[in-house]
Amino acid sequence: METSLARDLMSDEEWAFFERFILAVRAPNGRKAANHRLVLDGIFWIARTGAPWRDLPGEFG
């Protein structure tokens, strides 16, 4: 049975807090921007579970 990760993701209110800090810094190299919210959710997932990076679910990109 596959488990949805939606319950573990940031709320819109939590993202609104972090978004202003993340989007204030732009990479000058011209690379396509990543989905910063998804990346941050992945970092929090690793911190919460204690899993190694290689076990990060594919849903986090």
C-alpha positions as CSV (number, residue, x, y, z in Angstrom):
1,M,0.0,0.0,0.0
2,E,1.5,3.4,-1.0
3,T,1.3,6.1,1.5
4,S,0.6,9.7,0.6
5,L,3.3,12.2,1.7
6,A,0.8,15.1,1.8
7,R,0.2,14.9,5.6
8,D,3.9,15.4,6.1
9,L,4.3,18.5,4.0
10,M,4.4,22.1,5.1
11,S,1.2,24.0,5.5
12,D,0.6,27.1,3.4
13,E,1.1,29.3,6.5
14,E,4.5,27.6,7.2
15,W,5.6,28.0,3.5
16,A,4.6,31.7,3.6
17,F,7.0,32.2,6.4
18,F,10.0,30.5,4.7
19,E,9.2,31.7,1.1
20,R,10.2,35.3,1.7
21,F,13.7,34.2,2.8
22,I,14.2,31.7,0.1
23,L,12.9,33.8,-2.8
24,A,14.9,36.8,-1.7
25,V,18.1,35.1,-2.8
26,R,18.4,34.4,-6.5
27,A,21.1,32.4,-8.1
28,P,23.1,34.6,-10.6
29,N,24.0,31.6,-12.7
30,G,20.8,31.6,-14.8
31,R,19.8,28.1,-13.9
32,K,16.2,27.1,-13.9
33,A,14.7,27.6,-10.4
34,A,13.9,24.5,-8.4
35,N,10.6,24.0,-6.7
36,H,11.9,25.5,-3.4
37,R,8.9,24.5,-1.4
38,L,9.3,20.8,-2.4
39,V,13.1,21.0,-1.7
40,L,12.4,22.4,1.7
41,D,9.8,19.7,2.4
42,G,12.4,17.1,1.5
43,I,14.9,18.6,3.9
44,F,12.4,18.6,6.7
45,W,11.4,15.0,5.8
46,I,15.1,13.9,6.2
47,A,15.4,15.8,9.5
48,R,12.2,14.4,10.9
49,T,12.8,10.8,9.9
50,G,16.5,10.6,10.3
51,A,16.7,8.6,7.0
52,P,19.8,8.9,4.8
53,W,19.5,11.1,1.7
54,R,19.4,8.1,-0.6
55,D,16.1,7.1,1.0
56,L,14.4,10.4,0.2
57,P,11.1,9.5,-1.6
58,G,11.0,10.4,-5.3
59,E,8.0,12.7,-4.7
60,F,10.5,15.3,-3.4
61,G,12.2,15.5,-6.8
